[in-house]
Amino acid sequence: MKIILLSGDSGKRLWPLSGEARSKQFLKVLQNENGDSESMIQRIYRQVRTSCPAADILIVAGEAQADSLRRQLPGGAERIMEPSRKGTYPAILLAAAYLLEKKKAAENEVFAVLPVDSYVEQDYFDKLAQMEQALLRSGASVCLLGVKPTYPSQKYGYIAGENLPDAPYGRVRRFIEKPELEAARSLIASRALWSGGVFVFRASFAGELLKKETGEICFDRLYESYDALPRRSFDEAVIAGLDSMIYVSYDGEWNDLGTWNTLTEQMREPDGGFVIRGEDCRNTHVINELGIPVVALGLQDTVVVASADGILVSDKHASSFLNPYVEQIHNRPMYEKRQWGEYKVLDFAKCRHGRENSLTKHLYIEAGRNISYQMHRLRDEVWTIIDGEGLFLLDGEIRRVRRGDVLYIKKGQRHAMATAGGLEFIEVQMGTELVEEDIERFPWEWKELE
């Protein structure tokens, strides 16, 4: 079996921790059985590996998630990066083209597609083997995973099915994609199931979809023309119009961790960071990434989240409807984790004398890591080392730097930094346009660094 994990989008409903620069599936707000912090994608990957140790796993993610994937799953699953975010249908087509052409998957091999933002128990993944056997036995085109609904939701697809005698699976009579509220109530009354977002199908079926959409099975050409594909979900493009489908039921714990009210249900501790709470707070979670204290008094059914990118104070139920409000925010990211470490924006100011702006960052490079050899065309930079030691590269010349050193970088100068033991510095950018896109990278091997 080939397992395709869809890393998904940024998850704006978990703002201000999640956004374009830091996707929800990489937030380390969960805990494993040892009490260690882990992210959604780390949890899902671990669970898949436990239930399907022999399966090949392929992760499909956006380019903005590349650094987070390398940090959280080092040396783990194979991955392909989408040129742009187009929804689950194009992402599955891209993964299928890769597996069929590049990995030479046989036509009778089975592909399983899973999201990475579901909070489930281990037996959820044990269902994958049952779904594979059901697909092969039934001759159906697709096998879905049906989840017993707990409330009438407009966020999920619904499976209206019928049980088959002497079969551990059912036949899908109708698939209803995100119905209106009254229709959802009616579906639940008729014992319809939620679609758990899991699709199991043969490689030959994936090949047919590719030929129908693009006329061929060619990963490189699909990748090059990816931006021209319409943004569509797999449910809308394929499942909603398909007749030959079966389903396997799962009646264990299942939560879509896409909103603060569902995510906080799985957090063992009510607070994170510098939080002082009164004893009169009830069903309230406070997460504080800032260095200043957050005091919570008399709050009921509330989530409070403070980060460098903003502050959220919301009733837990109302937090599900956060998206349209976040879309009004167009500020640059103030905090990002990268493959080499992390940075936080401390200040952005317009210079009083002249047209230039200044941007001040605090950067931390982890031990054994380095910032790529790069150049900026729109800004000058001044770096002040505040802790640790490293090697500073400027236009091909290397020098050792340590706490207290000040480094000047002009527009057009190629520069990089590497450290064996960890290094912190303050970066001040000066220019008319201070954007992350003003980076041109060059190859460099740190052979001098032991």
C-alpha positions as CSV (number, residue, x, y, z in Angstrom):
1,M,0.0,0.0,0.0
2,K,1.1,3.5,-0.8
3,I,-0.1,6.1,1.8
4,I,-0.5,9.7,0.7
5,L,-0.6,12.2,3.6
6,L,-2.1,15.6,2.6
7,S,-0.4,18.3,4.7
8,G,-3.2,20.8,3.9
9,D,-3.3,24.6,4.1
10,S,-2.2,27.0,6.8
11,G,-5.3,26.7,9.0
12,K,-6.4,30.3,9.5
13,R,-9.0,29.2,12.1
14,L,-6.1,28.6,14.5
15,W,-4.8,32.2,14.1
16,P,-2.7,33.8,15.6
17,L,-0.4,30.7,16.0
18,S,-1.2,29.4,12.5
19,G,-0.9,31.3,9.3
20,E,0.9,31.4,6.0
21,A,4.3,31.2,7.7
22,R,3.4,28.6,10.4
23,S,0.8,26.0,9.4
24,K,-1.5,24.4,12.1
25,Q,-0.2,20.8,11.5
26,F,3.2,21.9,12.8
27,L,2.1,23.5,16.0
28,K,3.5,21.4,18.9
29,V,0.5,21.7,21.2
30,L,-0.3,18.0,21.6
31,Q,1.4,15.4,23.8
32,N,2.3,11.8,23.2
33,E,2.0,9.0,25.7
34,N,5.4,9.9,27.2
35,G,4.2,13.5,27.8
36,D,6.5,15.0,25.1
37,S,5.1,17.7,22.9
38,E,4.3,16.8,19.3
39,S,2.5,18.3,16.4
40,M,-0.4,17.0,14.4
41,I,1.7,15.8,11.6
42,Q,4.2,14.1,13.9
43,R,1.3,12.3,15.7
44,I,-0.3,11.1,12.4
45,Y,3.0,10.0,10.9
46,R,3.8,8.0,14.1
47,Q,0.4,6.3,14.1
48,V,0.5,5.4,10.4
49,R,4.0,3.9,10.9
50,T,2.7,1.8,13.8
51,S,-0.3,0.4,11.9
52,C,1.3,0.1,8.5
53,P,5.0,-0.4,9.1
54,A,5.7,-1.8,5.6
55,A,3.7,0.9,3.7
56,D,5.5,3.6,1.6
57,I,4.4,7.1,2.8
58,L,4.4,10.1,0.6
59,I,3.6,13.6,2.0
60,V,2.2,16.3,-0.2
61,A,2.7,19.8,1.1
62,G,3.1,23.4,0.0
63,E,6.6,25.0,-0.5
64,A,6.1,27.2,2.5
65,Q,6.0,24.0,4.7
66,A,9.3,22.6,3.4
67,D,11.4,23.8,6.3
68,S,8.8,22.6,8.9
69,L,8.7,19.2,7.3
70,R,12.5,18.8,7.4
71,R,12.6,19.9,11.0
72,Q,9.7,17.7,12.3
73,L,10.2,14.6,10.1
74,P,13.9,14.5,9.4
75,G,14.8,11.6,7.2
76,G,11.2,10.3,7.4
77,A,8.7,10.1,4.6
78,E,9.3,11.0,1.0
79,R,7.7,14.3,0.1
80,I,6.7,16.4,-2.9
81,M,6.0,20.1,-2.7
82,E,3.1,21.7,-4.5
83,P,4.0,24.7,-6.6
84,S,0.9,26.4,-5.3
85,R,-2.1,25.5,-3.1
86,K,-4.9,24.1,-5.3
87,G,-7.0,21.9,-3.0
88,T,-7.1,18.2,-2.4
89,Y,-8.0,17.1,-6.0
90,P,-4.9,18.6,-7.7
91,A,-2.7,17.5,-4.7
92,I,-3.9,13.9,-5.1
93,L,-3.3,14.0,-8.9
94,L,0.2,15.2,-8.3
95,A,0.9,12.5,-5.8
96,A,-0.6,9.8,-8.1
97,A,1.5,11.0,-11.1
98,Y,4.6,10.8,-8.9
99,L,3.9,7.3,-7.7
100,L,2.8,6.0,-11.1
101,E,5.6,7.4,-13.2
102,K,8.5,8.1,-10.8
103,K,8.0,5.2,-8.4
104,K,6.6,2.7,-11.0
105,A,3.6,1.7,-8.9
106,A,1.8,-1.3,-10.3
107,E,-1.8,-0.8,-11.6
108,N,-3.2,-3.1,-9.0
109,E,-1.4,-1.4,-6.1
110,V,-3.6,0.4,-3.6
111,F,-3.3,4.0,-2.7
112,A,-4.7,5.4,0.6
113,V,-5.1,9.2,1.0
114,L,-5.3,10.7,4.5
115,P,-5.4,14.3,6.0
116,V,-2.9,15.1,8.8
117,D,-5.2,17.2,11.0
118,S,-7.4,14.5,12.4
119,Y,-7.1,13.5,16.1
120,V,-7.8,9.8,16.3
121,E,-6.9,6.7,18.2
122,Q,-4.6,4.0,16.8
123,D,-7.5,1.7,15.6
124,Y,-8.4,4.4,13.0
125,F,-5.2,3.5,11.1
126,D,-5.8,-0.2,11.6
127,K,-8.9,0.4,9.4
128,L,-6.6,1.0,6.4
129,A,-5.9,-2.7,6.0
130,Q,-9.6,-3.5,6.2
131,M,-10.4,-0.8,3.6
132,E,-7.7,-2.2,1.3
133,Q,-9.2,-5.7,1.5
134,A,-12.8,-4.4,1.1
135,L,-11.8,-2.5,-2.0
136,L,-10.1,-5.6,-3.6
137,R,-13.0,-7.9,-2.6
138,S,-15.8,-5.6,-3.8
139,G,-14.4,-4.4,-7.1
140,A,-15.5,-0.8,-6.2
141,S,-13.6,2.2,-7.5
142,V,-13.2,3.9,-4.1
143,C,-13.5,2.9,-0.4
144,L,-14.4,5.7,2.1
145,L,-14.0,5.8,5.8
146,G,-17.3,6.6,7.5
147,V,-17.3,8.2,11.0
148,K,-20.3,8.3,13.3
149,P,-21.4,12.0,13.5
150,T,-21.8,13.7,16.9
151,Y,-23.7,16.8,15.8
152,P,-25.1,18.2,12.5
153,S,-22.1,19.9,10.9
154,Q,-21.9,21.8,7.6
155,K,-18.1,21.3,7.4
156,Y,-18.1,17.6,6.3
157,G,-19.3,15.3,3.6
158,Y,-22.0,12.7,4.5
159,I,-22.2,9.1,3.4
160,A,-25.7,7.7,3.0
161,G,-25.1,4.0,2.8
162,E,-26.5,0.5,3.2
163,N,-25.1,-2.5,5.0
164,L,-24.3,-5.6,2.9
165,P,-25.0,-9.1,4.2
166,D,-21.9,-11.0,5.3
167,A,-19.6,-8.2,4.3
168,P,-17.4,-6.0,6.7
169,Y,-18.2,-3.0,4.6
170,G,-21.3,-1.1,3.2
171,R,-22.3,0.3,-0.2
172,V,-22.4,4.1,-0.7
173,R,-25.9,5.0,-2.0
174,R,-25.2,8.7,-2.0
175,F,-22.5,11.1,-1.1
176,I,-23.6,14.6,0.1
177,E,-20.9,17.3,0.1
178,K,-21.2,19.8,3.0
179,P,-25.0,20.0,3.2
180,E,-27.0,22.9,4.7
181,L,-27.8,22.6,8.5
182,E,-31.4,21.2,8.1
183,A,-30.2,18.7,5.5
184,A,-27.4,17.6,7.9
185,R,-29.9,17.1,10.7
186,S,-32.0,14.9,8.3
187,L,-29.0,12.9,7.2
188,I,-28.0,12.2,10.8
189,A,-31.6,11.1,11.6
190,S,-31.3,8.6,8.7
191,R,-28.0,7.3,10.2
192,A,-25.7,8.8,7.6
193,L,-22.0,9.0,8.4
194,W,-19.5,11.7,8.2
195,S,-16.8,11.2,5.6
196,G,-13.5,11.0,7.5
197,G,-11.5,12.4,4.5
198,V,-9.8,9.0,3.9
199,F,-9.9,7.7,0.3
200,V,-8.6,4.2,-0.8
201,F,-8.4,3.3,-4.5
202,R,-6.3,1.4,-6.9
203,A,-3.4,2.9,-8.8
204,S,-5.3,2.2,-12.1
205,F,-8.2,4.4,-10.9
206,A,-5.7,7.2,-10.2
207,G,-4.3,6.7,-13.7
208,E,-7.7,7.1,-15.2
209,L,-8.3,10.4,-13.3
210,L,-4.9,11.7,-14.6
211,K,-5.7,10.9,-18.2
212,K,-9.1,12.4,-17.9
213,E,-7.7,15.6,-16.4
214,T,-4.4,16.0,-18.3
215,G,-4.5,13.4,-21.1
216,E,-1.4,11.7,-19.8
217,I,0.6,10.4,-16.8
218,C,3.6,12.7,-16.6
219,F,4.7,14.2,-13.2
220,D,7.0,16.8,-14.7
221,R,4.4,18.3,-17.1
222,L,1.7,18.2,-14.4
223,Y,4.1,20.0,-12.0
224,E,4.9,22.7,-14.7
225,S,1.2,23.3,-15.5
226,Y,0.0,23.0,-11.9
227,D,-0.8,26.7,-11.4
228,A,-3.3,26.5,-14.2
229,L,-5.4,23.7,-12.6
230,P,-8.7,24.9,-10.9
231,R,-8.8,24.8,-7.1
232,R,-11.1,21.9,-6.2
233,S,-11.5,19.3,-3.5
234,F,-11.4,15.6,-4.2
235,D,-14.9,15.2,-2.7
236,E,-16.3,17.7,-5.2
237,A,-14.3,16.7,-8.3
238,V,-14.5,12.9,-7.9
239,I,-16.5,11.5,-4.9
240,A,-19.7,13.5,-5.4
241,G,-20.2,12.1,-8.9
242,L,-19.0,8.6,-8.4
243,D,-21.4,5.6,-8.4
244,S,-19.1,2.6,-7.5
245,M,-18.1,3.3,-3.9
246,I,-18.1,1.4,-0.6
247,Y,-17.3,2.4,2.9
248,V,-15.9,1.0,6.1
249,S,-17.2,2.3,9.4
250,Y,-15.1,3.7,12.2
251,D,-16.8,4.5,15.5
252,G,-13.9,5.5,17.7
253,E,-12.7,9.0,18.7
254,W,-12.4,11.4,15.7
255,N,-11.8,15.1,15.8
256,D,-10.9,17.5,13.1
257,L,-8.4,19.8,14.8
258,G,-9.0,22.7,12.6
259,T,-10.5,25.1,15.2
260,W,-9.6,26.3,18.7
261,N,-12.6,24.7,20.3
262,T,-11.7,21.2,18.9
263,L,-7.9,21.6,19.5
264,T,-8.2,22.7,23.1
265,E,-10.2,19.6,23.9
266,Q,-7.1,17.5,23.2
267,M,-4.6,19.7,25.1
268,R,-3.6,18.2,28.5
269,E,-2.7,21.5,30.1
270,P,-5.1,24.6,30.0
271,D,-2.2,27.1,29.9
272,G,1.0,27.5,27.9
273,G,3.6,30.2,28.4
274,F,3.6,33.0,31.0
275,V,0.0,32.8,32.2
276,I,-1.5,33.8,35.5
277,R,-5.1,32.7,36.0
278,G,-7.8,33.3,38.6
279,E,-9.5,30.3,40.2
280,D,-12.8,31.5,38.8
281,C,-11.9,30.6,35.2
282,R,-13.9,27.7,33.8
283,N,-13.2,25.7,30.6
284,T,-10.7,28.3,29.5
285,H,-7.4,27.8,27.7
286,V,-4.7,30.5,27.5
287,I,-1.7,30.2,25.3
288,N,1.0,32.9,25.5
289,E,4.1,33.0,23.3
290,L,5.0,36.5,24.3
291,G,7.6,37.4,27.0
292,I,5.1,39.5,28.9
293,P,2.5,38.0,31.3
294,V,-1.1,37.3,30.4
295,V,-3.6,37.5,33.3
296,A,-7.0,35.7,32.9
297,L,-9.8,36.4,35.4
298,G,-13.4,35.2,35.5
299,L,-13.4,33.7,32.0
300,Q,-15.9,31.0,31.0
301,D,-15.7,28.8,27.8
302,T,-13.0,31.1,26.4
303,V,-9.7,30.7,24.4
304,V,-7.0,33.4,24.7
305,V,-4.0,33.1,22.4
306,A,-1.2,35.7,22.3
307,S,1.6,35.6,19.8
308,A,3.9,38.0,17.9
309,D,1.4,38.0,15.1
310,G,-1.7,39.0,17.1
311,I,-3.9,38.3,20.1
312,L,-7.2,36.3,20.0
313,V,-9.8,36.5,22.8
314,S,-12.9,34.4,21.8
315,D,-15.7,32.3,23.1
316,K,-14.7,28.7,22.2
317,H,-17.7,28.1,20.0
318,A,-17.4,31.4,18.2
319,S,-13.7,30.6,17.4
320,S,-14.9,28.2,14.7
321,F,-16.0,31.3,12.7
322,L,-12.6,33.1,12.7
323,N,-11.7,32.9,9.0
324,P,-13.5,36.0,7.6
325,Y,-11.9,38.2,10.4
326,V,-8.4,36.8,9.8
327,E,-8.7,37.5,6.1
328,Q,-8.9,41.2,7.0
329,I,-5.3,41.0,8.4
330,H,-2.5,41.6,5.9
331,N,0.5,42.1,8.2
332,R,3.8,40.3,7.4
333,P,4.6,37.2,9.6
334,M,6.3,38.3,12.9
335,Y,7.5,34.9,13.9
336,E,8.7,31.9,11.8
337,K,10.4,28.6,12.4
338,R,12.9,27.6,9.7
339,Q,15.1,24.6,9.0
340,W,18.1,26.4,10.5
341,G,16.2,27.8,13.6
342,E,13.7,30.6,14.1
343,Y,13.3,34.4,14.0
344,K,11.0,36.9,15.6
345,V,10.4,40.5,14.3
346,L,11.0,43.0,17.1
347,D,10.3,46.3,15.4
348,F,9.3,47.8,12.1
349,A,9.7,51.6,11.7
350,K,9.8,54.2,9.0
351,C,12.9,56.3,9.3
352,R,12.2,59.9,10.2
353,H,14.8,61.4,7.8
354,G,14.6,59.8,4.4
355,R,12.4,57.3,2.6
356,E,13.9,54.1,3.9
357,N,12.4,51.8,6.5
358,S,14.0,49.7,9.2
359,L,13.1,46.2,10.4
360,T,14.7,44.6,13.5
361,K,14.7,40.8,14.0
362,H,16.0,38.4,16.7
363,L,17.4,35.2,15.1
364,Y,18.5,32.0,16.6
365,I,20.5,29.5,14.6
366,E,20.4,26.0,16.1
367,A,23.6,24.0,16.8
368,G,25.1,22.4,13.7
369,R,22.9,24.6,11.4
370,N,23.5,27.4,8.9
371,I,21.7,30.2,7.1
372,S,22.0,29.7,3.3
373,Y,24.5,31.7,1.3
374,Q,22.3,34.5,0.0
375,M,22.1,38.1,-1.3
376,H,19.6,40.9,-1.0
377,R,19.0,43.5,-3.7
378,L,16.8,45.9,-1.8
379,R,18.3,46.3,1.6
380,D,21.4,46.6,3.7
381,E,21.8,44.7,7.0
382,V,23.6,45.1,10.3
383,W,24.1,41.9,12.4
384,T,25.0,42.1,16.1
385,I,26.0,38.8,17.7
386,I,24.5,38.5,21.2
387,D,25.3,34.9,22.2
388,G,27.4,32.0,20.9
389,E,30.1,31.6,18.2
390,G,29.9,31.0,14.5
391,L,31.5,31.3,11.1
392,F,30.5,34.3,9.0
393,L,30.8,34.2,5.2
394,L,30.9,37.4,3.2
395,D,31.6,37.3,-0.5
396,G,33.6,34.1,-0.2
397,E,35.7,35.1,2.8
398,I,35.1,33.4,6.2
399,R,35.8,34.8,9.6
400,R,35.0,33.6,13.1
401,V,32.5,35.7,15.0
402,R,31.4,35.7,18.7
403,R,29.3,37.7,21.1
404,G,29.7,41.5,20.7
405,D,30.8,41.4,17.1
406,V,29.0,43.7,14.6
407,L,28.7,42.7,11.0
408,Y,27.8,45.0,8.1
409,I,26.2,43.7,4.9
410,K,25.6,45.9,1.8
411,K,23.1,45.3,-1.0
412,G,24.5,42.8,-3.4
413,Q,26.9,41.2,-1.0
414,R,26.7,37.4,-0.6
415,H,26.6,36.3,3.0
416,A,25.8,33.3,5.3
417,M,26.3,32.2,8.9
418,A,27.0,28.7,10.4
419,T,27.4,27.6,14.0
420,A,28.5,24.4,15.7
421,G,27.1,25.2,19.1
422,G,24.2,27.6,18.5
423,L,24.2,31.4,17.9
424,E,21.8,34.3,18.5
425,F,22.0,37.7,16.8
426,I,20.0,40.9,16.2
427,E,19.5,41.8,12.5
428,V,18.6,45.3,11.5
429,Q,17.4,45.7,7.8
430,M,17.4,49.1,6.1
431,G,15.8,49.8,2.8
432,T,12.7,51.0,0.9
433,E,11.2,47.5,0.6
434,L,11.8,45.0,3.4
435,V,10.2,41.7,2.4
436,E,11.2,38.0,2.8
437,E,11.1,37.5,-0.9
438,D,14.2,39.7,-1.4
439,I,16.5,36.7,-1.1
440,E,18.7,35.1,-3.8
441,R,20.4,31.9,-2.7
442,F,23.7,30.4,-3.9
443,P,25.4,27.0,-3.3
444,W,28.1,26.8,-0.6
445,E,29.7,23.9,1.2
446,W,30.8,24.5,4.8
447,K,33.9,22.3,4.6
448,E,35.7,24.6,7.0
449,L,33.2,24.0,9.8
450,E,34.1,21.0,12.0
